[in-house]
């Protein structure tokens, strides 16, 4: 492959924009592509449209240097990185429509020697699908290199982990694997591990399914402890003193674009053989509904023999602490469901300014006004608060 000068990053969200900014600051010329004109305009002004520590500094420096430019359509490049969402259709059927659309958008610009990299977390076989789409639309795939390198970063630490974490690279050919791995070695300090595309796809799904399964164990424990009148946080602290036990923390459910979605990719393809992974997903989904019912019952008990409805403060809407990401958030689902059912809700999310359909309240005002305070996300602002009549589903008061 020729020397890499220009890189086209398709999708400027939570993975694409940090990747584009990092590479631009490494000296590559980057064209970032997004279908949202507002996002493109914000980035071209040197701003960001998402909350992520250090990202604003990286983007501003990249834009000011002239190395990062955003547009709504791609152009010629040496490397094309696809970093678009991969949600699912109704019934938990994997949805790779965005990947397919991004692939088709680069067809006119692909030249021999180009590298096409899928970073989006995807069902097994998606990288093969990219190759098929390109071939069906006139690209001589024998002259290019196609590979999968799934992102493995934690929101809130993305700029650090893009560099420090190990990466898994799997190409459709051995040559594609080696070339792609060497590209990542230019800016990744962690290990770059080489395999084939299908194994790379399954590796990312496995990592998130492992997490989901362990969270499900903690969430089931929390439901049982509530039934047995046991403090689950104390129980887990004690159990974790065993040298070979490491139980995770319970929550109101599992959210985010990865853990709440990726296990279904395995279940869809694995069918009846994916028993444990399916059950874990069902437990974590049920925990959100269980939490909702617990809040409603507490509100009803409070209202008994009182002339007014209980004011319920829902503390946190994001899917995890200290970020603004609402994707698949159980806290947001719970809060919206309470509002829809007529509960008097004070919605709190310190990491966003507004959200359609909800009136956001400062957390201090919410605590002062609420009859019941419900902690759904362990944001740093909530730690150490002294609260009466609280329901803590995230351990922020433990």
C-alpha positions as CSV (number, residue, x, y, z in Angstrom):
1,X,0.0,0.0,0.0
2,X,1.2,3.5,-0.7
3,X,1.9,6.1,2.0
4,X,-1.1,7.2,3.9
5,X,-1.8,10.9,3.7
6,X,-5.6,11.4,3.7
7,X,-8.2,9.6,5.8
8,X,-11.9,9.8,5.4
9,X,-13.9,9.0,8.6
10,X,-17.5,8.3,8.0
11,X,-19.7,9.1,11.1
12,X,-18.7,11.9,13.5
13,X,-20.3,10.6,16.6
14,X,-18.9,9.3,19.9
15,X,-16.2,7.2,18.1
16,X,-15.8,8.8,14.7
17,X,-15.1,12.3,15.9
18,X,-12.5,11.4,18.6
19,X,-10.8,9.1,16.0
20,X,-10.8,11.9,13.4
21,X,-9.5,14.5,15.8
22,X,-6.8,12.1,17.1
23,X,-5.6,11.2,13.7
24,X,-5.6,14.8,12.5
25,X,-3.4,15.7,15.5
26,X,-1.1,12.9,14.5
27,X,-0.5,14.7,11.2
28,X,-2.9,13.0,8.8
29,X,-5.3,15.0,6.6
30,X,-8.8,14.0,7.7
31,X,-12.1,14.5,6.1
32,X,-14.9,13.8,8.5
33,X,-18.2,12.9,7.0
34,X,-21.6,13.1,8.7
35,X,-25.2,13.3,7.3
36,X,-26.2,15.9,9.9
37,X,-25.3,19.4,8.5
38,X,-25.5,20.9,12.0
39,X,-22.8,18.5,13.2
40,X,-20.6,19.3,10.2
41,X,-21.0,23.1,10.8
42,X,-20.2,22.8,14.5
43,X,-17.0,20.8,13.9
44,X,-15.8,23.1,11.1
45,X,-16.1,26.0,13.6
46,X,-13.8,24.0,15.9
47,X,-16.5,23.0,18.3
48,X,-18.0,19.6,19.4
49,X,-21.6,18.4,19.7
50,X,-21.0,15.7,22.3
51,X,-19.6,15.7,25.8
52,X,-16.3,13.9,26.2
53,X,-13.3,15.0,28.3
54,X,-10.4,16.5,26.2
55,X,-12.3,16.1,22.9
56,X,-12.9,19.8,22.6
57,X,-9.1,20.5,22.8
58,X,-8.3,17.8,20.2
59,X,-11.0,19.0,17.8
60,X,-10.1,22.7,18.1
61,X,-6.4,22.0,17.5
62,X,-7.2,19.7,14.5
63,X,-9.5,22.2,12.8
64,X,-7.2,25.2,13.5
65,X,-4.3,23.3,11.9
66,X,-6.3,22.7,8.8
67,X,-5.9,18.9,9.2
68,X,-9.6,18.2,10.0
69,X,-12.4,19.3,7.8
70,X,-16.0,18.0,8.0
71,X,-18.5,17.5,5.1
72,X,-21.7,15.7,4.3
73,X,-20.2,13.6,1.6
74,X,-16.9,11.7,1.2
75,X,-14.1,12.3,-1.3
76,X,-10.9,10.6,-2.5
77,X,-8.7,9.2,0.4
78,X,-6.1,6.6,1.1
79,X,-8.1,5.1,4.1
80,X,-11.8,5.0,4.7
81,X,-12.9,4.4,8.3
82,X,-16.6,3.5,8.8
83,X,-17.7,4.5,12.3
84,X,-21.5,4.7,12.1
85,X,-24.2,3.4,14.4
86,X,-25.3,-0.3,14.3
87,X,-28.7,-0.4,16.2
88,X,-31.3,-3.1,15.7
89,X,-34.7,-3.4,14.1
90,X,-37.9,-4.4,16.0
91,X,-37.5,-7.8,17.5
92,X,-33.8,-7.3,18.1
93,X,-32.8,-8.0,14.5
94,X,-29.4,-6.4,13.7
95,X,-29.6,-3.2,11.7
96,X,-26.5,-2.6,9.5
97,X,-28.3,-0.1,7.2
98,X,-26.0,2.7,8.2
99,X,-22.9,0.6,7.5
100,X,-24.3,-0.3,4.1
101,X,-25.2,3.3,3.3
102,X,-21.7,4.5,4.3
103,X,-20.2,1.7,2.2
104,X,-22.2,2.7,-0.9
105,X,-21.3,6.4,-0.4
106,X,-17.5,5.7,-0.8
107,X,-17.9,3.6,-4.0
108,X,-17.1,6.5,-6.4
109,X,-14.0,7.5,-4.5
110,X,-12.3,4.1,-4.0
111,X,-9.0,3.6,-5.8
112,X,-6.6,0.6,-6.0
113,X,-4.5,0.3,-2.8
114,X,-7.1,1.9,-0.6
115,X,-7.9,0.6,2.9
116,X,-11.5,0.3,4.0
117,X,-11.8,-0.2,7.8
118,X,-15.1,-1.0,9.7
119,X,-14.8,0.2,13.3
120,X,-18.6,0.0,14.0
121,X,-19.4,-2.8,16.4
122,X,-21.2,-5.2,14.0
123,X,-22.8,-8.7,13.7
124,X,-20.5,-11.5,12.5
125,X,-20.3,-11.3,8.7
126,X,-20.7,-7.5,8.3
127,X,-17.1,-7.0,7.0
128,X,-17.9,-9.7,4.3
129,X,-21.1,-7.7,3.5
130,X,-19.0,-4.6,2.9
131,X,-16.9,-6.5,0.4
132,X,-20.0,-7.9,-1.3
133,X,-21.5,-4.4,-1.6
134,X,-18.4,-2.9,-3.0
135,X,-18.0,-5.7,-5.6
136,X,-21.7,-5.5,-6.6
137,X,-21.2,-1.8,-7.3
138,X,-18.2,-2.1,-9.5
139,X,-15.2,-2.0,-7.1
140,X,-12.4,-4.4,-7.9
141,X,-12.0,-5.7,-4.3
142,X,-8.9,-7.6,-5.3
143,X,-7.1,-4.2,-5.5
144,X,-8.1,-2.9,-2.1
145,X,-7.8,-4.0,1.5
146,X,-10.9,-4.5,3.8
147,X,-10.7,-5.1,7.5
148,X,-12.5,-4.8,10.8
149,X,-11.0,-3.1,13.9
150,X,-13.7,-2.7,16.5
151,X,-13.6,0.3,18.9
152,X,-12.9,-0.7,22.5
153,X,-13.2,2.5,24.5
154,X,-15.1,3.7,27.5
155,X,-17.2,6.9,27.3
156,X,-15.5,9.5,29.5
157,X,-12.1,8.1,28.7
158,X,-12.2,7.9,24.9
159,X,-9.2,10.1,24.0
160,X,-7.0,8.2,26.5
161,X,-8.2,4.7,25.6
162,X,-8.0,5.3,21.8
163,X,-4.3,5.4,22.2
164,X,-3.6,3.1,25.2
165,X,-6.0,0.2,24.7
166,X,-5.1,-2.9,22.8
167,X,-6.8,-3.2,19.4
168,X,-8.0,-6.2,17.5
169,X,-7.6,-6.2,13.7
170,X,-9.1,-8.7,11.4
171,X,-8.9,-8.5,7.6
172,X,-10.6,-10.4,4.9
173,X,-7.2,-11.4,3.7
174,X,-3.9,-11.8,5.6
175,X,-2.5,-8.9,3.7
176,X,-5.4,-6.7,4.7
177,X,-4.9,-7.7,8.3
178,X,-1.1,-6.8,8.3
179,X,-1.6,-3.5,6.5
180,X,-4.4,-2.4,8.7
181,X,-2.6,-3.5,11.9
182,X,0.5,-1.5,10.8
183,X,-1.7,1.6,10.3
184,X,-3.0,1.3,13.8
185,X,0.5,0.8,15.2
186,X,1.3,4.3,14.1
187,X,-0.9,5.8,16.8
188,X,-1.9,3.0,19.2
189,X,0.4,2.5,22.2
190,X,-1.4,-0.7,23.3
191,X,-0.9,-4.0,21.5
192,X,-2.4,-4.4,18.0
193,X,-3.6,-8.0,17.8
194,X,-4.0,-9.7,14.4
195,X,-6.8,-12.2,13.5
196,X,-9.4,-12.6,10.8
197,X,-12.5,-10.4,10.3
198,X,-15.1,-12.8,11.7
199,X,-13.1,-13.4,14.9
200,X,-12.6,-9.6,15.3
201,X,-16.3,-9.1,15.0
202,X,-17.1,-11.8,17.5
203,X,-14.4,-10.6,19.9
204,X,-16.1,-7.2,20.4
205,X,-19.5,-8.9,20.8
206,X,-18.0,-11.3,23.3
207,X,-16.5,-8.5,25.4
208,X,-19.8,-6.7,25.7
209,X,-21.8,-9.9,26.3
210,X,-19.4,-10.9,29.1
211,X,-20.0,-7.5,30.8
212,X,-23.8,-7.9,30.3
213,X,-23.8,-11.3,31.8
214,X,-21.9,-10.1,34.9
215,X,-24.1,-7.1,35.3
216,X,-27.2,-9.4,35.1
217,X,-25.9,-11.4,38.0
218,X,-25.5,-8.2,40.1
219,X,-29.0,-7.0,39.0
220,X,-30.6,-10.3,39.9
221,X,-28.9,-10.2,43.3
222,X,-30.3,-6.7,43.9
223,X,-33.9,-7.9,43.2
224,X,-33.4,-10.9,45.5
225,X,-31.9,-8.7,48.2
226,X,-34.9,-6.4,48.0
227,X,-37.1,-9.4,48.5
228,X,-35.1,-10.7,51.4
229,X,-34.6,-7.2,53.1
230,X,-30.9,-7.3,52.6
231,X,-28.6,-4.3,51.7
232,X,-27.2,-5.4,48.3
233,X,-24.3,-3.0,48.4
234,X,-23.1,-4.4,51.7
235,X,-23.6,-7.9,50.5
236,X,-21.5,-7.3,47.4
237,X,-18.8,-5.6,49.4
238,X,-18.6,-8.6,51.7
239,X,-18.8,-11.2,48.9
240,X,-16.0,-9.4,47.0
241,X,-13.6,-10.0,49.9
242,X,-13.3,-13.5,48.6
243,X,-10.1,-13.7,46.6
244,X,-11.8,-15.2,43.5
245,X,-15.1,-13.2,43.6
246,X,-15.6,-9.9,41.8
247,X,-19.3,-9.0,41.6
248,X,-20.1,-5.9,39.6
249,X,-22.5,-3.2,40.8
250,X,-26.3,-3.3,40.3
251,X,-28.0,-0.6,38.3
252,X,-31.4,0.4,36.9
253,X,-30.6,-1.6,33.8
254,X,-28.0,-1.6,31.1
255,X,-27.8,1.2,28.4
256,X,-25.4,2.6,25.8
257,X,-24.9,1.7,22.2
258,X,-22.7,-1.4,23.1
259,X,-23.7,-3.6,26.0
260,X,-27.4,-3.1,25.7
261,X,-27.3,-4.0,22.0
262,X,-24.4,-6.2,21.0
263,X,-25.4,-9.4,22.8
264,X,-28.6,-9.4,20.7
265,X,-26.3,-9.7,17.6
266,X,-25.0,-13.0,19.0
267,X,-28.4,-14.2,20.0
268,X,-29.9,-13.4,16.6
269,X,-27.2,-15.4,14.8
270,X,-26.7,-18.1,17.5
271,X,-30.4,-18.9,18.0
272,X,-31.2,-21.4,20.7
273,X,-27.5,-22.0,21.4
274,X,-27.1,-18.6,22.9
275,X,-29.1,-19.4,26.1
276,X,-27.0,-17.7,28.8
277,X,-26.4,-14.5,26.7
278,X,-30.1,-14.2,26.0
279,X,-31.1,-14.8,29.6
280,X,-28.6,-12.1,30.8
281,X,-30.1,-9.6,28.3
282,X,-33.6,-10.4,29.6
283,X,-32.6,-10.0,33.2
284,X,-31.1,-6.6,32.6
285,X,-34.2,-5.5,30.6
286,X,-36.4,-6.8,33.4
287,X,-34.4,-4.8,36.0
288,X,-35.4,-1.6,34.3
289,X,-39.1,-2.5,34.5
290,X,-38.7,-3.7,38.1
291,X,-37.1,-0.4,39.0
292,X,-40.0,1.5,37.4
293,X,-42.6,-0.5,39.3
294,X,-40.6,0.0,42.6
295,X,-40.7,3.8,42.1
296,X,-44.4,3.8,41.2
297,X,-45.3,1.7,44.3
298,X,-43.2,4.0,46.5
299,X,-45.0,7.0,45.2
300,X,-48.4,5.4,45.7
301,X,-47.5,4.5,49.3
302,X,-46.3,8.1,49.9
303,X,-49.6,9.5,48.5
304,X,-51.8,7.3,50.7
305,X,-53.9,9.6,53.0
306,X,-52.3,12.7,51.4
307,X,-54.3,15.1,49.3
308,X,-51.5,15.8,46.8
309,X,-49.3,13.7,44.4
310,X,-45.8,12.8,45.3
311,X,-43.0,14.8,43.6
312,X,-40.4,12.3,42.4
313,X,-36.9,13.5,41.5
314,X,-35.3,11.3,38.9
315,X,-31.5,11.8,39.3
316,X,-29.7,11.1,36.1
317,X,-30.8,10.4,32.5
318,X,-27.6,9.3,30.9
319,X,-26.8,5.6,30.5
320,X,-23.7,5.8,32.8
321,X,-22.1,8.3,35.2
322,X,-20.6,11.7,34.1
323,X,-21.4,11.7,30.4
324,X,-24.2,13.1,28.2
325,X,-24.9,9.9,26.2
326,X,-28.6,9.0,26.4
327,X,-28.5,6.1,24.0
328,X,-30.5,3.1,25.2
329,X,-30.5,4.7,28.7
330,X,-32.6,2.8,31.2
331,X,-32.7,6.0,33.4
332,X,-34.2,8.0,30.5
333,X,-36.7,5.2,29.8
334,X,-37.8,5.1,33.4
335,X,-38.1,8.9,33.7
336,X,-40.1,9.2,30.5
337,X,-42.4,6.3,31.5
338,X,-43.1,8.0,34.9
339,X,-44.0,11.2,33.1
340,X,-46.2,9.4,30.6
341,X,-48.1,7.7,33.5
342,X,-48.8,11.0,35.2
343,X,-46.2,11.0,37.9
344,X,-45.1,14.5,39.0
345,X,-41.4,14.2,37.9
346,X,-38.4,16.5,38.5
347,X,-35.9,15.3,35.8
348,X,-32.2,15.9,36.6
349,X,-29.3,15.5,34.2
350,X,-26.3,17.8,34.9
351,X,-24.5,16.8,31.6
352,X,-27.1,18.1,29.2
353,X,-28.9,21.5,28.9
354,X,-32.2,20.3,27.5
355,X,-34.2,17.3,26.3
356,X,-37.4,17.3,24.3
357,X,-40.4,16.3,26.4
358,X,-38.7,16.8,29.8
359,X,-38.2,19.9,31.8
360,X,-34.8,19.6,33.4
361,X,-34.2,20.8,37.0
362,X,-31.0,21.6,38.9
363,X,-30.2,18.7,41.2
364,X,-30.1,20.9,44.3
365,X,-33.6,22.3,43.5
366,X,-34.9,18.8,42.8
367,X,-33.7,17.5,46.1
368,X,-35.2,20.4,48.0
369,X,-38.6,20.1,46.2
370,X,-39.0,16.3,45.9
371,X,-40.9,14.0,48.2
372,X,-39.0,11.0,46.9
373,X,-35.5,11.2,45.4
374,X,-34.6,8.4,43.0
375,X,-31.0,7.9,42.1
376,X,-30.7,6.3,38.7
377,X,-27.2,7.3,37.6
378,X,-24.2,7.8,39.9
379,X,-23.1,11.2,38.6
380,X,-20.3,12.9,40.6
381,X,-22.6,15.7,41.6
382,X,-24.8,13.2,43.5
383,X,-22.1,11.7,45.6
384,X,-22.1,12.6,49.3
385,X,-25.6,14.2,49.2
386,X,-27.7,13.9,52.4
387,X,-31.2,12.9,51.2
388,X,-34.3,11.7,53.0
389,X,-36.7,9.3,51.5
390,X,-34.3,8.1,48.7
391,X,-34.3,5.1,46.4
392,X,-30.8,4.3,45.3
393,X,-30.6,2.1,42.3
394,X,-27.0,2.9,41.4
395,X,-25.1,2.8,44.7
396,X,-24.3,6.5,44.8
397,X,-25.3,6.7,48.5
398,X,-23.7,3.3,49.5
